[in-house]
């Protein structure tokens, strides 16, 4: 029923906000040495309270420097943090750092702020990714589409991700996410119980990759998205 789906949406939004403000931010402030474990367990709790399950297909390469994935909404992040515990460093637009709850979460989690309106943002981003790899030893998680979308077809990937990966010679693993929009659809404000699937594709060593690797990465991700819809009736 659509009314019940609407109620579930607002319940999910409440759970995410409450667990972030009351549980996660204070825990990160008090027990900073255990950031990865805190984020993993609280996101697992959040997913369960929303009626969701996160499943992996393939293996996460813990030697990868960067994970790139498609993006539908906040559940993409919650589910990936729940399904693994690899101390990711998320790249997020600067505007999110300025919000009350999620800004505090991103700051205390030492995530990367990306200012799309700044001409020097790419130089800063390159430095942040390099520090993540060499200083913090934390892989960077990024959505190369640059924004969330309700469509099945991937949006054009931003060139910045390609430039950074090639300049630093990164190992990049693509991840395809399907099912998160069913669990919490931020476009039509509905929610249902759902399984969110994370498909880990082969890692690309950009330092040894052929020209056109970035375009092929996007094509391979789109193939998985199309196959999931055709064979499993599961949208992204």
C-alpha positions as CSV (number, residue, x, y, z in Angstrom):
1,X,0.0,0.0,0.0
2,X,1.3,3.4,-0.9
3,X,0.3,5.0,2.4
4,X,2.3,2.4,4.3
5,X,5.3,2.9,1.9
6,X,5.1,6.6,2.7
7,X,5.1,6.0,6.5
8,X,8.0,3.6,6.1
9,X,9.9,6.3,4.3
10,X,9.6,8.8,7.1
11,X,10.4,6.1,9.6
12,X,13.6,5.3,7.7
13,X,14.5,9.0,7.5
14,X,14.0,9.3,11.3
15,X,16.1,6.2,12.0
16,X,19.0,7.5,9.9
17,X,18.9,11.0,11.6
18,X,18.4,9.6,15.1
19,X,21.2,7.0,14.9
20,X,23.5,9.6,13.3
21,X,22.9,12.3,15.9
22,X,22.4,10.3,19.1
23,X,24.6,7.3,18.5
24,X,27.2,7.7,15.8
25,X,28.5,11.3,16.3
26,X,28.9,11.0,20.1
27,X,30.6,7.6,19.7
28,X,33.0,9.0,17.1
29,X,33.8,11.9,19.4
30,X,34.4,9.7,22.5
31,X,36.0,6.7,20.9
32,X,37.9,8.1,18.0
33,X,40.4,5.2,17.7
34,X,37.6,2.9,16.8
35,X,35.9,5.0,14.0
36,X,35.7,2.1,11.5
37,X,34.1,-0.3,13.9
38,X,31.6,2.3,15.2
39,X,30.5,3.3,11.7
40,X,30.2,-0.4,10.7
41,X,28.1,-1.5,13.6
42,X,25.8,1.5,13.8
43,X,25.1,1.4,10.1
44,X,24.3,-2.3,10.4
45,X,21.8,-1.4,13.1
46,X,20.3,1.4,11.0
47,X,19.9,-1.0,8.0
48,X,18.2,-3.6,10.2
49,X,15.8,-1.0,11.7
50,X,14.8,0.0,8.2
51,X,14.0,-3.5,7.2
52,X,17.1,-3.9,5.0
53,X,19.8,-6.5,4.3
54,X,23.1,-5.9,2.6
55,X,24.6,-8.7,0.5
56,X,27.9,-8.9,-1.3
57,X,28.6,-10.5,-4.7
58,X,32.3,-10.9,-5.5
59,X,35.1,-9.8,-3.1
60,X,36.1,-6.4,-1.9
61,X,39.7,-5.7,-2.7
62,X,41.2,-4.4,0.5
63,X,44.3,-3.3,-1.4
64,X,42.3,-0.9,-3.6
65,X,43.0,2.8,-3.2
66,X,39.6,3.9,-4.5
67,X,36.1,2.5,-4.8
68,X,33.8,4.0,-7.4
69,X,30.1,3.2,-7.5
70,X,26.7,4.3,-8.8
71,X,24.5,6.4,-6.6
72,X,20.8,6.5,-5.8
73,X,20.7,7.8,-2.2
74,X,22.0,7.7,1.3
75,X,21.3,3.9,1.6
76,X,24.2,3.3,-0.8
77,X,26.6,4.5,1.9
78,X,24.8,2.9,4.9
79,X,24.7,-0.5,3.2
80,X,28.3,-0.5,2.1
81,X,29.5,0.5,5.6
82,X,27.3,-2.3,7.0
83,X,28.6,-5.0,4.6
84,X,32.3,-4.4,5.2
85,X,34.7,-2.8,7.7
86,X,37.5,-1.3,5.7
87,X,37.6,2.2,7.2
88,X,36.5,4.1,4.0
89,X,37.1,7.8,3.5
90,X,34.1,9.1,1.6
91,X,34.3,12.1,-0.8
92,X,31.3,14.3,-0.3
93,X,30.3,17.7,-1.6
94,X,31.2,20.7,0.6
95,X,27.5,21.6,1.2
96,X,27.0,18.4,3.2
97,X,29.8,19.5,5.6
98,X,27.8,22.6,6.3
99,X,24.7,20.7,7.5
100,X,24.0,20.1,11.2
101,X,24.0,16.4,11.8
102,X,25.7,15.0,8.7
103,X,28.3,17.8,8.6
104,X,29.4,16.8,12.1
105,X,29.4,13.1,11.1
106,X,31.6,13.8,8.0
107,X,34.0,16.0,10.0
108,X,34.5,13.6,12.9
109,X,34.8,10.8,10.4
110,X,37.6,12.7,8.6
111,X,35.9,12.5,5.3
112,X,36.9,14.5,2.2
113,X,35.2,17.7,1.3
114,X,34.8,18.5,-2.4
115,X,34.0,22.1,-3.4
116,X,32.7,21.9,-6.9
117,X,32.5,25.6,-7.3
118,X,36.2,26.2,-6.6
119,X,38.8,26.2,-9.4
120,X,41.4,24.8,-7.0
121,X,39.2,22.0,-5.9
122,X,40.8,19.4,-8.1
123,X,44.3,20.1,-6.7
124,X,43.0,19.8,-3.2
125,X,41.1,16.6,-4.1
126,X,44.3,15.1,-5.5
127,X,46.2,16.0,-2.3
128,X,43.4,14.5,-0.1
129,X,43.4,11.2,-2.0
130,X,47.2,11.0,-1.9
131,X,47.1,11.6,1.9
132,X,44.4,9.0,2.3
133,X,46.6,6.4,0.6
134,X,50.0,7.3,1.9
135,X,49.3,8.9,5.3
136,X,46.0,7.5,6.6
137,X,46.0,4.2,4.7
138,X,42.3,4.6,4.0
139,X,40.7,3.9,0.6
140,X,38.6,6.6,-0.9
141,X,34.9,5.9,-1.8
142,X,33.4,8.1,-4.5
143,X,30.4,8.4,-6.8
144,X,31.8,9.4,-10.2
145,X,28.3,10.4,-11.5
146,X,28.6,13.3,-9.1
147,X,25.0,13.2,-8.0
148,X,22.2,10.8,-7.2
149,X,19.7,9.7,-10.0
150,X,16.5,7.7,-10.2
151,X,17.3,6.5,-13.7
152,X,18.7,3.1,-14.8
153,X,21.3,4.5,-17.1
154,X,24.4,5.8,-15.5
155,X,25.0,9.5,-15.8
156,X,28.3,10.6,-17.5
157,X,31.2,10.1,-15.1
158,X,33.0,13.2,-13.9
159,X,36.5,13.6,-15.3
160,X,38.0,14.4,-12.0
161,X,38.0,10.8,-10.8
162,X,39.9,9.7,-13.9
163,X,42.4,12.5,-13.6
164,X,43.2,11.7,-10.0
165,X,43.4,8.0,-10.5
166,X,45.8,8.4,-13.4
167,X,48.0,11.1,-11.7
168,X,48.4,9.0,-8.6
169,X,48.5,5.6,-10.3
170,X,45.7,4.2,-8.1
171,X,44.1,0.8,-7.9
172,X,40.4,1.3,-8.5
173,X,37.7,-1.2,-7.8
174,X,34.2,-0.5,-9.3
175,X,31.1,-1.5,-7.2
176,X,27.6,-1.7,-8.6
177,X,24.7,-1.1,-6.1
178,X,21.2,-2.4,-6.8
179,X,18.1,-2.5,-4.6
180,X,18.9,0.5,-2.4
181,X,16.2,2.6,-4.0
182,X,13.6,0.1,-3.0
183,X,14.6,0.2,0.6
184,X,14.5,4.0,0.7
185,X,13.4,5.9,-2.4
186,X,14.3,9.6,-1.9
187,X,12.8,10.6,-5.2
188,X,9.1,9.5,-4.6
189,X,9.5,9.2,-0.7
190,X,8.5,5.6,-0.4
191,X,10.2,2.7,1.4
192,X,9.9,-1.1,1.5
193,X,11.8,-4.0,3.0
194,X,14.6,-4.9,0.6
195,X,17.9,-6.5,0.0
196,X,20.6,-4.2,-1.2
197,X,23.2,-5.9,-3.4
198,X,26.8,-4.8,-3.7
199,X,28.6,-6.3,-6.8
200,X,32.4,-6.0,-6.5
201,X,34.0,-6.0,-9.9
202,X,37.6,-6.7,-10.7
203,X,40.1,-4.0,-9.6
204,X,41.9,-1.9,-12.2
205,X,45.5,-1.0,-11.7
206,X,45.4,2.4,-13.4
207,X,49.2,2.6,-13.6
208,X,49.2,-0.3,-16.0
209,X,45.8,0.1,-17.6
210,X,45.2,0.8,-21.3
211,X,43.8,4.0,-22.6
212,X,40.0,4.1,-22.3
213,X,40.0,2.2,-19.0
214,X,37.6,4.7,-17.4
215,X,35.1,4.5,-20.2
216,X,35.2,0.7,-20.1
217,X,34.7,0.8,-16.3
218,X,31.5,2.7,-16.8
219,X,30.4,0.3,-19.6
220,X,31.1,-2.8,-17.3
221,X,29.1,-1.2,-14.5
222,X,26.2,-0.5,-16.8
223,X,26.2,-4.1,-18.0
224,X,25.8,-5.3,-14.5
225,X,23.0,-2.8,-13.9
226,X,21.1,-4.0,-17.0
227,X,21.6,-7.6,-16.2
228,X,20.2,-7.2,-12.7
229,X,17.1,-5.6,-14.1
230,X,16.6,-8.1,-16.9
231,X,17.3,-11.3,-14.9
232,X,16.4,-10.4,-11.3
233,X,13.9,-7.6,-11.8
234,X,16.1,-5.5,-9.5
235,X,16.7,-1.8,-10.4
236,X,19.6,0.3,-9.3
